[in-house]
Amino acid sequence: MNSENIWLQRTTILLQLRYKDTTDVDLLFKYIKQLANENEFFIRKGIGWALREYSKKMRMQ
């Protein structure tokens, strides 16, 4: 996450999707907050994707 490389930053967020029910929600939201002001399209798209997947998990509970 500390890299300046947008692809590595995006990957750290998207990697959380893999864990489904065991997603580290605190870590996911920490990363999202760190990148919240980022204007890069692919970072914002990754954040949106992660939040959508997380919301699906929450609806099923």
C-alpha positions, 0 to 999 in steps of 0.5 A: 500500500505504501508504494507509489505504484497505482497497480500495487495500491489497487491490488492491496484493496482488491486482494481483500475480495478474495477472503470473502467472509474472513475479510479484514474489514478494518484493514480494507477500510483503512486502505480505502480511506488512505486512497479516498482522495485519489483521482486515478480512475483505476484506484477509484474503480477498485475501491468501488468494486471492493465496496460493492462486494462488501455490501453484498456480504453484508446483505446476506448476513 
